[in-house]
Amino acid sequence: PWLAEGGQLIASRFELHDVRSLLPVESETDDLQDHIIICGFGRVGQIIAQLLSERLIPFVALDVRSDRVAIGRALDLPVYFGDAGSREVLHKVGAERASAAAVTLDSPGANYRTVWALSKHFPKVKTFVRAHDVDHGLNLEKAGATAVVPETLEPSLQLAAAVLAQAKLPTTEIAAIINEFRSRHLAELTELSEASGSSLGYGFNRPMTMSKAKSQSPDFSDDNQVSDGTAAI
């Protein structure tokens, strides 16, 4: 038993050393300008990183799981271990010089905290975040998100297209059905945007006065076409 306990102690120290080597260092990011911060290097974050990398768009990624960071490092990508909701960590990856952030963390709470931190400490950074449901999306907007994207819409449409193909519908008809549904959904979101000032769905432009009138939040110490001037993750 005492050998096992000693082994665990030694292993934990090695693990701590490994994590420290994955932390962001300002000297490694001080030349970045107008870059993208990917908050969360899971499946969605990795896809965004791949798309940015293929187009030579500068970015850095953050994750609190060392195995995900190791995957990124193995691909020679700028992925660092760190809490994206921490002002200090965001500063170390040059958030004050970044143009946007894609927030794709695993839990609603982590997404909210990260959006809030970016909005409060780095207000010039536009934040694009996925939402689990409508309520979550509205809360993210109140926290300062630039655009909120429902995480279930596009996967649902892709699954529906696969089912329609199995039903032997022509490819052109399937595409028309899916596009019609997406357009109808988009129109509904447009009405929501005009009626309430919400950008929920695809980041519709909102009046500046509306976007600035965010609800006060508690202090934390430490998957289409879109309207003009906006973008969706």
PAZA-889476 format. One line per field, with one value per atom (N, C-alpha, C): atom name; residue in one letter; x, y, z. Coordinates in pm, whole numbers. Each point is the difference from the previous one (the first is absolute). Example, Ala and Ser with C-alpha at 12.3 -4.5 7.8 and 13.67 -1.06 7.14 Angstrom:
atome = [N, CA, C, N, CA, C];
residu = [A, A, A, S, S, S];
X = [1319, -89, 90, -35, 82, -77];
Y = [-569, 119, 120, 105, 119, 109];
Z = [780, 0, 0, -72, 6, 73];
This chain:
atome = [N, CA, C, N, CA, C, N, CA, C, N, CA, C, N, CA, C, N, CA, C, N, CA, C, N, CA, C, N, CA, C, N, CA, C, N, CA, C, N, CA, C, N, CA, C, N, CA, C, N, CA, C, N, CA, C, N, CA, C, N, CA, C, N, CA, C, N, CA, C, N, CA, C, N, CA, C, N, CA, C, N, CA, C, N, CA, C, N, CA, C, N, CA, C, N, CA, C, N, CA, C, N, CA, C, N, CA, C, N, CA, C, N, CA, C, N, CA, C, N, CA, C, N, CA, C, N, CA, C, N, CA, C, N, CA, C, N, CA, C, N, CA, C, N, CA, C, N, CA, C, N, CA, C, N, CA, C, N, CA, C, N, CA, C, N, CA, C, N, CA, C, N, CA, C, N, CA, C, N, CA, C, N, CA, C, N, CA, C, N, CA, C, N, CA, C, N, CA, C, N, CA, C, N, CA, C, N, CA, C, N, CA, C, N, CA, C, N, CA, C, N, CA, C, N, CA, C, N, CA, C, N, CA, C, N, CA, C, N, CA, C, N, CA, C, N, CA, C, N, CA, C, N, CA, C, N, CA, C, N, CA, C, N, CA, C, N, CA, C, N, CA, C, N, CA, C, N, CA, C, N, CA, C, N, CA, C, N, CA, C, N, CA, C, N, CA, C, N, CA, C, N, CA, C, N, CA, C, N, CA, C, N, CA, C, N, CA, C, N, CA, C, N, CA, C, N, CA, C, N, CA, C, N, CA, C, N, CA, C, N, CA, C, N, CA, C, N, CA, C, N, CA, C, N, CA, C, N, CA, C, N, CA, C, N, CA, C, N, CA, C, N, CA, C, N, CA, C, N, CA, C, N, CA, C, N, CA, C, N, CA, C, N, CA, C, N, CA, C, N, CA, C, N, CA, C, N, CA, C, N, CA, C, N, CA, C, N, CA, C, N, CA, C, N, CA, C, N, CA, C, N, CA, C, N, CA, C, N, CA, C, N, CA, C, N, CA, C, N, CA, C, N, CA, C, N, CA, C, N, CA, C, N, CA, C, N, CA, C, N, CA, C, N, CA, C, N, CA, C, N, CA, C, N, CA, C, N, CA, C, N, CA, C, N, CA, C, N, CA, C, N, CA, C, N, CA, C, N, CA, C, N, CA, C, N, CA, C, N, CA, C, N, CA, C, N, CA, C, N, CA, C, N, CA, C, N, CA, C, N, CA, C, N, CA, C, N, CA, C, N, CA, C, N, CA, C, N, CA, C, N, CA, C, N, CA, C, N, CA, C, N, CA, C, N, CA, C, N, CA, C, N, CA, C, N, CA, C, N, CA, C, N, CA, C, N, CA, C, N, CA, C, N, CA, C, N, CA, C, N, CA, C, N, CA, C, N, CA, C, N, CA, C, N, CA, C, N, CA, C, N, CA, C, N, CA, C, N, CA, C, N, CA, C, N, CA, C, N, CA, C, N, CA, C, N, CA, C, N, CA, C, N, CA, C, N, CA, C, N, CA, C, N, CA, C, N, CA, C, N, CA, C, N, CA, C, N, CA, C, N, CA, C, N, CA, C, N, CA, C, N, CA, C, N, CA, C, N, CA, C, N, CA, C, N, CA, C, N, CA, C, N, CA, C, N, CA, C, N, CA, C, N, CA, C, N, CA, C, N, CA, C, N, CA, C, N, CA, C, N, CA, C, N, CA, C, N, CA, C, N, CA, C, N, CA, C, N, CA, C, N, CA, C, N, CA, C, N, CA, C, N, CA, C, N, CA, C, N, CA, C, N, CA, C, N, CA, C, N, CA, C, N, CA, C, N, CA, C, N, CA, C, N, CA, C];
residu = [P, P, P, W, W, W, L, L, L, A, A, A, E, E, E, G, G, G, G, G, G, Q, Q, Q, L, L, L, I, I, I, A, A, A, S, S, S, R, R, R, F, F, F, E, E, E, L, L, L, H, H, H, D, D, D, V, V, V, R, R, R, S, S, S, L, L, L, L, L, L, P, P, P, V, V, V, E, E, E, S, S, S, E, E, E, T, T, T, D, D, D, D, D, D, L, L, L, Q, Q, Q, D, D, D, H, H, H, I, I, I, I, I, I, I, I, I, C, C, C, G, G, G, F, F, F, G, G, G, R, R, R, V, V, V, G, G, G, Q, Q, Q, I, I, I, I, I, I, A, A, A, Q, Q, Q, L, L, L, L, L, L, S, S, S, E, E, E, R, R, R, L, L, L, I, I, I, P, P, P, F, F, F, V, V, V, A, A, A, L, L, L, D, D, D, V, V, V, R, R, R, S, S, S, D, D, D, R, R, R, V, V, V, A, A, A, I, I, I, G, G, G, R, R, R, A, A, A, L, L, L, D, D, D, L, L, L, P, P, P, V, V, V, Y, Y, Y, F, F, F, G, G, G, D, D, D, A, A, A, G, G, G, S, S, S, R, R, R, E, E, E, V, V, V, L, L, L, H, H, H, K, K, K, V, V, V, G, G, G, A, A, A, E, E, E, R, R, R, A, A, A, S, S, S, A, A, A, A, A, A, A, A, A, V, V, V, T, T, T, L, L, L, D, D, D, S, S, S, P, P, P, G, G, G, A, A, A, N, N, N, Y, Y, Y, R, R, R, T, T, T, V, V, V, W, W, W, A, A, A, L, L, L, S, S, S, K, K, K, H, H, H, F, F, F, P, P, P, K, K, K, V, V, V, K, K, K, T, T, T, F, F, F, V, V, V, R, R, R, A, A, A, H, H, H, D, D, D, V, V, V, D, D, D, H, H, H, G, G, G, L, L, L, N, N, N, L, L, L, E, E, E, K, K, K, A, A, A, G, G, G, A, A, A, T, T, T, A, A, A, V, V, V, V, V, V, P, P, P, E, E, E, T, T, T, L, L, L, E, E, E, P, P, P, S, S, S, L, L, L, Q, Q, Q, L, L, L, A, A, A, A, A, A, A, A, A, V, V, V, L, L, L, A, A, A, Q, Q, Q, A, A, A, K, K, K, L, L, L, P, P, P, T, T, T, T, T, T, E, E, E, I, I, I, A, A, A, A, A, A, I, I, I, I, I, I, N, N, N, E, E, E, F, F, F, R, R, R, S, S, S, R, R, R, H, H, H, L, L, L, A, A, A, E, E, E, L, L, L, T, T, T, E, E, E, L, L, L, S, S, S, E, E, E, A, A, A, S, S, S, G, G, G, S, S, S, S, S, S, L, L, L, G, G, G, Y, Y, Y, G, G, G, F, F, F, N, N, N, R, R, R, P, P, P, M, M, M, T, T, T, M, M, M, S, S, S, K, K, K, A, A, A, K, K, K, S, S, S, Q, Q, Q, S, S, S, P, P, P, D, D, D, F, F, F, S, S, S, D, D, D, D, D, D, N, N, N, Q, Q, Q, V, V, V, S, S, S, D, D, D, G, G, G, T, T, T, A, A, A, A, A, A, I, I, I];
X = [81, -81, 84, 106, 81, 75, 35, 62, -99, -125, -103, -23, -6, -21, 115, 122, 116, 1, -43, -6, -98, -115, -100, 53, 74, 56, 100, 88, 98, -69, -101, -72, -68, -59, -69, 97, 123, 99, 44, 15, 32, -112, -125, -115, -5, 28, 2, 106, 117, 108, -44, -66, -47, -101, -94, -100, 65, 100, 67, 65, 49, 63, -101, -130, -106, -67, 39, -61, 43, -87, 38, 106, 90, 107, -11, 2, -21, 101, 124, 102, -32, -86, -37, -117, -70, -119, 6, 110, 5, 5, 23, 2, -134, -97, -132, -79, -76, -82, -124, -116, -127, -20, 41, -13, -131, -27, -120, 38, -80, 21, -107, 43, -93, -5, -114, -14, -65, 80, -47, 52, 82, 59, -57, -134, -68, -26, -103, -27, -30, -84, -34, 121, 71, 118, 107, 17, 99, -38, -129, -45, 26, -32, 26, 149, 81, 146, 49, -53, 40, -34, -121, -43, 87, 30, 85, 142, 52, 136, 17, -99, 7, 2, -56, -5, 102, 92, 109, -50, -114, -53, 56, 67, 63, -102, 33, -88, 79, -60, 50, -120, 22, -109, 33, -106, 15, -89, 50, -81, 57, -86, 44, 24, -10, 32, 135, 96, 136, 8, -88, 5, -39, -96, -38, 112, 63, 111, 113, 26, 105, -30, -129, -39, 35, -33, 31, 149, 75, 144, 62, -53, 51, -18, -102, -25, 69, 83, 76, -93, -108, -95, 19, -30, 16, -113, 3, -102, 64, -66, 57, -96, 57, -77, -36, -129, -40, -150, -46, -142, -36, -84, -37, -84, -50, -76, 86, 131, 92, 57, -9, 54, 150, 70, 145, 37, -70, 28, -32, -112, -37, 103, 51, 104, 126, 35, 121, -10, -122, -15, -38, 26, -16, -142, -89, -141, -23, 84, -19, 30, 68, 30, -81, -81, -77, -120, -47, -117, -129, 10, -120, 36, -103, 17, -114, 32, -100, -6, -113, -13, -76, 69, -59, 32, -18, 30, -110, 30, -89, -125, 10, -112, -58, -132, -62, 62, 30, 59, 135, 83, 133, -12, -94, -21, -43, -94, -48, 113, 77, 108, 105, 29, 100, -51, -125, -59, -2, -37, -5, 138, 102, 136, 50, -26, 42, -72, -132, -78, 44, 32, 37, 143, 95, 141, 56, -60, 48, -119, -68, -126, 12, 119, 18, -3, 14, 0, -143, -32, -133, -7, -103, -10, -112, 33, -95, -7, -119, -13, -117, 13, -110, -84, -131, -91, -70, -23, -68, -149, -61, -142, -27, -127, -35, 32, -37, 27, 149, 78, 145, 50, -55, 40, -30, -117, -37, 91, 35, 92, 138, 43, 129, -1, -113, -11, 8, -67, 6, 142, 78, 139, 90, -50, 78, 37, -57, 34, -38, 85, -30, -104, 17, -93, -9, -120, -25, -54, 56, -41, -55, -125, -55, 81, 43, 87, -75, -133, -77, -53, -3, -67, 66, 126, 64, 16, 41, 3, -137, -106, -135, -35, 38, -27, 79, 124, 80, -60, -44, -62, -130, -79, -124, 29, 105, 37, 37, 70, 37, -124, -96, -124, -80, -8, -72, 66, 133, 71, -32, -12, -36, -143, -83, -138, -6, 117, 12, -44, 2, -30, 120, -23, 110, 86, 127, 93, -42, -45, -41, -120, -94, -117, 39, 93, 47, 65, 84, 67, -102, -105, -104, -76, -31, -73, 81, 128, 87, 19, 24, 19, -126, -116, -125, -23, 32, -17, 96, 126, 98, -43, -50, -44, -117, -95, -114, 45, 94, 53, 72, 73, 72, -95, -114, -100, -59, -22, -53, 98, 129, 101, 10, -24, 1, -111, -119, -111, 33, 65, 41, 99, 93, 100, -64, -95, -64, -91, -62, -96, 66, 110, 58, 143, 63, 139, 95, -53, 86, 67, 123, 70, 3, -80, 4, -16, 95, -7, 116, 12, 104, 69, -7, 74, -51, -130, -54, 51, 16, 43, -106, 47, -91, 41, -94, 38, 105, 96, 108, -55, -107, -55, -54, -56, -54, 111, 109, 108, 75, -2, 72, -79, -132, -85, -7, 113, 7, -47, -62, -40, 124, -5, 113, 15, 122, 28, 96, 0, 90, 145, 85, 142, 70, 90, 82, 143, 60, 137, 96, 18, 91, -45, -1193, 51, -72, -66, -123, 6, -83, 2, -44, 57, -33, -25, -56, -27, 129, -6, 118, 76, 133, 85, 4, -52, 1, 60, 26, 55, -54, -3, -48, 106, 8, 95, -60];
Y = [-123, 123, 127, 1, 122, 22, -107, 14, 59, -46, 52, 149, 37, 140, 87, -53, 74, 15, -107, 5, 104, 12, 99, 142, 20, 131, 40, -94, 28, 28, -81, 17, 136, 44, 129, 114, -14, 106, 5, -117, -4, 63, -31, 54, 151, 51, 144, 66, -65, 53, 4, -107, -7, 111, 25, 103, 138, 24, 130, 27, -104, 17, 34, -19, 27, 135, 71, 128, 107, 98, 107, 91, 46, 92, 123, 118, 123, 14, -43, 13, -81, -102, -83, 59, 95, 55, 151, 64, 147, 56, -86, 48, -18, -54, -22, 130, 19, 119, -38, 42, -30, -152, -74, -146, -45, -129, -61, -84, 11, -85, -109, -124, -113, -48, 18, -39, -137, -102, -137, -72, -105, -71, -140, -9, -127, -16, -76, -27, 127, 86, 124, 92, 16, 84, -49, -132, -56, 25, -6, 29, 146, 90, 142, 24, -64, 15, -49, -111, -53, 97, 57, 94, 126, 51, 118, -29, -115, -38, -15, -60, -20, 132, 105, 131, 97, -55, 78, 118, -17, 102, -26, 97, -23, -25, -95, -33, -63, -2, -78, -71, -113, -76, -29, -5, -28, -117, -83, -109, -40, -49, -42, -150, -69, -142, -17, -51, -12, -93, -103, -91, 70, 92, 75, 95, 62, 90, -79, -121, -84, -36, -22, -31, 118, 120, 119, 20, -18, 17, -103, -123, -104, 38, 84, 49, 133, 41, 125, 121, -6, 110, 77, 130, 82, -22, -114, -35, 2, 64, 16, -49, -39, -42, 125, 19, 116, 20, 70, 31, 123, -20, 111, 105, -31, 97, 83, -20, 74, 121, 115, 122, -13, -59, -15, -89, -111, -92, 66, 69, 69, 106, 68, 100, -66, -116, -69, -47, -15, -37, 121, 118, 124, 40, -19, 32, 147, 88, 143, 35, -90, 24, -91, -88, -96, 67, -57, 56, -72, -130, -77, -121, -58, -123, -94, -127, -105, -81, 6, -65, -131, -112, -133, -95, 47, -81, -103, -98, -113, 31, 91, 24, 140, 17, 132, 102, -45, 92, 52, -87, 41, 95, -26, 91, 138, 2, 128, 78, -68, 67, 57, -73, 45, 120, -5, 112, 124, -20, 113, 61, -85, 50, 78, -51, 69, 133, 0, 122, 107, -40, 95, 53, -92, 39, 31, -56, 21, 29, 113, 29, 14, 22, 13, -136, -107, -135, -45, -35, -49, -149, -36, -137, -76, -116, -87, -130, -37, -110, -89, -129, -93, -12, -18, -9, -134, -52, -129, 13, 108, 22, 150, 39, 141, 76, -55, 69, 23, -103, 13, 109, 3, 100, 141, 21, 133, 44, -93, 33, 38, -70, 32, 139, 37, 136, 104, -28, 93, 11, -108, 2, 78, 31, 81, -67, -116, -69, 83, 1, 69, -78, -131, -86, -135, -53, -130, -95, -119, -98, -125, -38, -123, -121, -81, -112, -118, 4, -115, 17, 123, 23, -73, 29, -60, -152, -54, -146, -63, 67, -51, -1, 106, 7, -106, -24, -103, -139, -24, -129, -16, 105, -5, -28, 61, -23, -146, -62, -140, -90, 34, -78, 15, 119, 24, -74, -9, -74, -148, -51, -141, -25, 101, -11, 15, 3, 1, 131, 109, 129, 46, 66, 51, 101, 2, 89, 146, 39, 140, 35, -95, 25, 10, -86, 5, 134, 46, 128, 113, -7, 103, -1, -121, -13, 58, -38, 46, 151, 53, 144, 79, -57, 67, 7, -110, -2, 100, 1, 91, 145, 30, 136, 42, -93, 30, 26, -83, 18, 135, 34, 126, 119, -14, 108, 18, -112, 8, 70, -30, 64, 150, 34, 140, 75, -60, 62, 16, -103, 8, 114, 12, 105, 138, 20, 131, 33, -106, 23, 23, -72, 5, 51, 21, 42, -116, -122, -116, -40, -48, -51, -151, -59, -145, -75, -83, -83, 21, 117, 20, 136, 61, 123, 116, 21, 113, 130, 99, 130, 59, 59, 67, 145, 87, 139, 4, 93, 9, 25, 78, 29, -126, -89, -123, -91, -10, -92, 48, 132, 51, -17, -14, -8, -141, -51, -136, -5, -110, -18, -17, 50, -14, -143, -51, -137, 1, -105, -5, -2, 65, 10, -132, -40, -118, 47, -19, 44, -82, -53, -77, -150, -885, -74, 59, 414, 36, 145, 29, 140, 84, 118, 87, 140, 83, 136, 77, 115, 76, 38, -11, 43, -94, -120, -93, -132, -85, -132, -102, -124, -107, -108, -66, -108, -125];
Z = [0, 0, 0, 81, 4, -131, -69, -132, -101, 8, -90, 25, 128, 34, -48, 17, -47, -151, -69, -146, -49, 68, -39, 22, 108, 27, -108, -35, -105, -133, -33, -126, -7, 112, 1, -24, 51, -22, -146, -63, -143, -81, 37, -71, 12, 121, 22, -87, -9, -84, -146, -45, -139, -29, 93, -19, -8, 85, -1, -134, -66, -131, -108, 30, -97, 23, 105, 32, -100, -28, -93, 59, -85, 39, -90, 59, -77, -114, 22, -103, -125, 15, -114, -78, 58, -66, -19, 38, -5, -142, -101, -137, -71, 72, -60, -5, -108, -17, -81, 47, -68, -17, 98, -6, 62, -14, 56, 121, 105, 118, -1, -2, 4, 144, 64, 140, 7, 15, 0, -124, 21, -113, -11, 16, -24, -149, -35, -141, -79, 54, -70, -10, 110, -1, -97, -9, -92, -146, -31, -137, -35, 93, -24, -19, 85, -12, -136, -48, -129, -113, 5, -103, 1, 118, 10, -46, 42, -36, -150, -67, -145, -76, 61, -65, 58, 80, 58, 82, 66, 90, 139, 60, 131, 110, 87, 111, 112, 118, 112, 60, 63, 61, 146, 81, 142, 40, 91, 54, 135, 88, 132, 8, -114, -5, -69, 76, -52, -119, -7, -113, -130, 7, -119, -42, 98, -30, -66, 51, -57, -145, -30, -139, -90, 45, -79, -18, 109, -8, -95, 0, -90, -146, -28, -135, -26, 96, -10, -6, 78, 7, 131, 1, 120, 101, 65, 99, 138, 95, 133, 108, 111, 116, 80, 24, 78, 1, 103, 19, -84, -102, -89, 71, 119, 77, 92, -5, 86, -74, 62, -61, -24, 94, -13, -118, -14, -110, -133, -8, -124, -36, 100, -25, -58, 51, -46, -145, -53, -141, -84, 54, -75, -30, 96, -23, -32, 56, -28, -146, -72, -142, -92, 56, -79, -65, -110, -68, 39, 32, 32, 83, 61, 77, -32, -22, -21, 129, 68, 130, -18, 18, -25, 115, 120, 118, 26, 85, 19, 82, 96, 89, -20, 17, -12, 96, 122, 97, -43, -56, -46, -117, -91, -113, 49, 96, 53, 66, 82, 73, -95, -107, -97, -79, -44, -73, 90, 125, 93, 20, 16, 22, -122, -119, -121, -16, 28, -14, 100, 120, 105, -16, -21, -1, -138, -105, -137, -91, 20, -69, -152, -51, -145, -72, 75, -59, -25, -124, -32, 37, 73, 49, -70, -54, -68, 79, 41, 96, -36, 27, -24, 127, -20, 114, -1, 119, 14, -30, 43, -26, 0, -18, -10, 127, 115, 127, 19, -31, 11, -94, -122, -97, 45, 57, 48, 114, 88, 109, -54, -106, -61, -61, -59, -54, 110, 110, 113, 54, -13, 47, -95, -122, -93, -131, -32, -124, -122, -100, -126, -80, -6, -72, 68, 3, 63, -106, -8, -101, 69, -29, 59, -45, 94, -36, -61, 2, -48, -142, -54, -128, -116, -29, -117, 12, 116, 12, -25, 47, -23, -148, -71, -143, -76, 40, -66, 23, 121, 30, -79, -7, -77, -147, -55, -139, -24, 95, -12, 1, 86, 8, -129, -54, -125, -116, 1, -104, 8, 122, 19, -51, 3, -50, -152, -64, -147, -64, 75, -62, -84, -111, -82, 77, -34, 69, -11, -118, -19, 86, 16, 83, 147, 43, 139, 30, -94, 20, 10, -83, 2, 132, 50, 127, 115, 5, 109, -6, -121, -14, 34, -36, 31, 150, 69, 145, 64, -48, 57, -22, -121, -30, 88, 23, 85, 143, 46, 135, 10, -105, -2, 5, -72, 1, 139, 69, 137, 92, -19, 82, -32, -126, -38, 72, 6, 71, 148, 57, 140, 21, -95, 9, -2, -94, -13, 118, 55, 108, 134, 25, 134, 5, -118, 0, 18, 5, 19, -130, 8, -118, 2, 86, 20, -133, -29, -119, -94, -60, -99, 10, 113, 19, -82, -3, -74, 59, -88, 47, 93, 107, 94, 15, 35, 27, 110, -13, 98, 140, 9, 133, 63, -83, 55, 46, -81, 36, 122, 24, 116, 128, -13, 119, 52, 43, 51, 145, 36, 138, 85, 119, 90, 46, -2, 39, 117, 81, 114, -43, 77, -34, 26, -93, 18, 14, 112, 21, -81, 36, -86, -4, -2410, -120, -124, -468, -67, -41, -63, -37, 119, 6, 112, -52, 86, -42, -17, -68, -32, 126, -11, 109, 118, -15, 110, -43, 95, -31, 97, -40, 86, 7, 114, 17, -62];
